[in-house]
Amino acid sequence: MWAGFFLTLGRAVSNIRLNQVSTEKGPTRRRRRRLPRQLDLELLRWGGRRPGAGRPKSGRAGVPHRRRPEFVRTTPVHVTLRMAEHVWNLRSRRSFRVIERALYQGADRFELAVVRFSVQGNHIHLLCEARSNRALFRAIKGLEIRLAKGLNRMMGLSGRVFADRYHARLLRTPSEVRRVIAYIRDSARKHGAAWGEQRPPGWVDPYSSESPELKVRLPEPKSWLLTVGWQRGSP
């Protein structure tokens, strides 16, 4: 009974409201409700694949950022350190003194030994013996710091000295070691021949570990490849 009463009352109130609207504002139209429009929010994109994104490209490809090979026993390694363009010529007495001082302090540290080296105009070749890849990384980084501080002090500058991170190649066979030894020993002769300079037979590079005037004593090699094995390799 009460449900019917309230239903009738509600209909009556609705009719009254409709009549009031029709008498005050005339006939009404049922308006469709406008749904809110979602605005597009353009987010700023930093990085990603787009034209001009990433590190600026240089004219020369550097050392690839690949994972360096791991090793856990004493292994010969050929390391190359390349200097930035603004660094002075390394084949000068004042630059070589800085290199000698850095080798005197860092040629036998962190289970790494530099047994041979050759200094060229803008890069240095090192033949090393390293106990592991971690020892190689720690020792070469320490040597780079000594070289950078010494060269910057000599030039009266500060900041970056090396063009890229060091390049390292593991030598696992007698033939590989023998060829690298010959490459480091004759590197200056080959560079000079490319520039038209002729070296007499028996010439010794004064900016290398072969020089009799070298003031730093390098550690003796211990691995079989660098003591006996390389002599059995093919040239």
C-alpha positions in Angstrom: 0.0 0.0 0.0 2.7 2.5 1.0 4.8 1.6 -2.1 1.9 2.5 -4.4 1.4 5.7 -2.5 5.0 6.9 -2.8 5.1 6.0 -6.5 2.0 8.1 -7.2 3.4 11.0 -5.2 6.7 10.9 -7.2 4.9 11.0 -10.5 2.9 14.0 -9.3 5.9 16.0 -8.2 7.6 15.3 -11.6 4.6 16.5 -13.5 4.5 19.7 -11.4 8.1 20.5 -12.2 7.6 19.9 -15.9 4.6 22.3 -15.9 6.6 25.0 -14.1 9.4 24.8 -16.7 6.9 24.9 -19.6 5.0 28.0 -18.2 8.2 30.0 -17.5 10.5 29.2 -20.4 8.1 27.7 -23.0 8.6 24.3 -24.6 11.8 22.6 -23.6 14.1 20.4 -25.7 15.9 17.5 -24.4 19.6 18.2 -24.8 22.1 15.4 -25.3 24.7 15.4 -22.7 28.1 16.3 -24.1 30.8 13.9 -23.1 34.1 15.4 -21.9 36.8 15.4 -24.6 40.1 14.0 -23.6 43.0 16.3 -24.5 46.2 14.8 -26.0 49.2 15.4 -23.8 52.4 15.4 -25.8 55.3 14.3 -23.7 58.8 15.5 -24.2 61.0 12.7 -25.5 64.6 12.7 -24.4 67.0 10.3 -26.3 65.6 7.4 -28.3 66.0 6.7 -31.9 65.5 10.0 -33.8 67.6 12.0 -36.3 70.6 13.5 -34.5 70.1 11.6 -31.3 73.0 10.1 -29.4 76.6 10.9 -29.0 78.0 13.1 -31.8 79.8 11.0 -34.4 83.5 11.7 -34.8 85.5 11.2 -37.9 87.3 8.2 -36.6 85.8 5.0 -35.2 87.0 4.3 -31.6 87.4 1.1 -29.7 84.1 -0.8 -29.7 82.4 -1.0 -26.3 82.2 -4.7 -26.2 82.8 -6.9 -23.2 86.5 -7.6 -22.8 87.5 -11.3 -22.8 88.1 -12.8 -19.4 91.1 -14.8 -18.4 92.4 -16.1 -15.0 96.0 -17.0 -15.7 99.1 -15.1 -16.7 98.6 -14.2 -20.4 100.5 -11.9 -22.8 98.4 -8.9 -23.9 99.1 -6.3 -26.6 97.8 -2.9 -25.4 97.6 0.3 -27.4 97.1 3.7 -25.9 96.0 6.4 -28.4 96.3 10.1 -27.5 93.9 12.9 -28.3 94.7 15.3 -31.2 95.8 18.2 -29.0 98.5 16.2 -27.2 102.1 17.0 -28.2 104.3 14.7 -30.1 105.3 11.8 -27.9 108.6 11.1 -29.7 110.4 14.0 -28.1 112.8 14.0 -25.1 110.4 15.9 -22.8 107.4 13.7 -23.6 109.5 10.5 -23.4 110.7 11.5 -19.9 107.1 11.7 -18.8 106.4 8.2 -20.2 109.6 6.8 -18.6 108.5 8.2 -15.2 105.0 6.7 -15.6 106.5 3.3 -16.5 108.9 3.4 -13.6 106.0 3.8 -11.3 103.4 1.6 -13.0 105.2 -1.0 -15.1 104.9 -3.7 -12.4 101.8 -3.3 -10.4 98.5 -5.0 -9.7 99.8 -8.3 -11.1 100.6 -6.8 -14.5 104.1 -6.4 -16.0 105.0 -4.2 -19.0 107.8 -6.2 -20.6 108.2 -4.3 -23.9 106.9 -1.0 -25.3 107.3 1.4 -28.3 106.3 5.1 -28.4 105.0 6.6 -31.6 103.9 10.1 -32.4 100.4 9.8 -31.0 100.1 6.3 -29.5 102.0 3.8 -27.3 102.3 0.1 -27.8 102.7 -2.1 -24.7 103.4 -5.8 -24.5 102.2 -6.9 -21.0 101.8 -9.9 -18.9 98.5 -9.8 -16.9 97.3 -12.3 -14.3 93.6 -11.6 -15.1 91.4 -9.2 -16.9 90.7 -7.4 -13.6 94.5 -7.0 -13.1 94.9 -5.7 -16.6 92.1 -3.1 -16.2 93.4 -1.8 -12.8 97.0 -1.5 -13.9 96.3 0.1 -17.3 94.0 2.6 -15.7 96.6 3.5 -13.2 99.2 3.9 -15.9 96.8 6.1 -17.9 96.3 8.4 -14.9 100.0 8.8 -14.4 100.5 9.5 -18.1 97.6 12.0 -18.2 98.8 13.9 -15.2 102.4 14.1 -16.4 101.5 15.1 -20.0 99.0 17.7 -18.8 101.6 19.1 -16.4 104.2 19.3 -19.3 101.7 21.0 -21.6 100.2 23.3 -19.0 96.8 22.0 -19.6 94.1 19.9 -17.9 91.4 17.5 -18.9 91.3 14.6 -21.3 94.5 13.2 -22.8 93.5 9.9 -24.4 91.4 9.8 -27.5 89.6 6.6 -26.5 89.7 3.7 -24.0 92.7 1.4 -24.4 92.7 -1.4 -26.9 93.7 -4.8 -25.7 94.4 -8.0 -27.6 95.1 -11.3 -25.9 97.9 -13.4 -27.3 97.4 -17.1 -26.9 99.8 -18.8 -29.4 103.6 -18.6 -29.9 103.1 -17.2 -33.4 100.9 -14.3 -32.2 103.4 -13.3 -29.5 106.4 -13.4 -32.0 104.6 -11.2 -34.5 103.6 -8.7 -31.9 107.2 -8.5 -30.6 108.4 -7.8 -34.1 105.6 -5.3 -34.7 106.5 -3.3 -31.6 110.2 -3.5 -32.3 109.9 -2.3 -35.9 106.9 0.0 -35.5 109.0 3.2 -35.8 110.9 1.9 -38.8 107.7 1.1 -40.6 106.1 4.5 -39.8 109.3 6.2 -41.0 109.3 4.3 -44.3 105.8 5.5 -44.9 107.0 9.1 -44.5 110.1 8.5 -46.8 112.6 8.1 -44.0 115.2 5.3 -44.4 116.7 3.7 -41.3 120.2 2.0 -41.5 120.5 -1.7 -40.8 120.8 -2.4 -37.1 119.1 0.9 -36.1 117.5 0.8 -32.7 114.5 2.9 -31.8 115.5 5.3 -29.0 111.9 5.7 -27.9 111.3 2.0 -27.2 112.2 -0.6 -24.7 115.0 -1.7 -27.1 117.0 1.6 -26.5 120.3 1.1 -24.6 119.7 4.6 -23.0 116.4 3.6 -21.4 116.4 4.8 -17.8 113.7 2.5 -16.5 114.2 -1.2 -15.9 111.2 -3.3 -17.0 110.3 -6.5 -15.2 111.3 -9.8 -16.7 108.5 -12.0 -18.3 107.4 -15.1 -16.5 104.9 -16.8 -18.8 106.1 -19.7 -21.1 104.8 -17.7 -24.2 107.0 -14.7 -23.5 110.1 -16.6 -22.3 110.4 -19.7 -24.6 107.3 -20.2 -26.6 107.5 -17.1 -28.8 110.8 -18.3 -30.3 109.0 -21.4 -31.7 106.3 -19.4 -33.4 106.2 -18.7 -37.1 107.1 -15.1 -38.2 
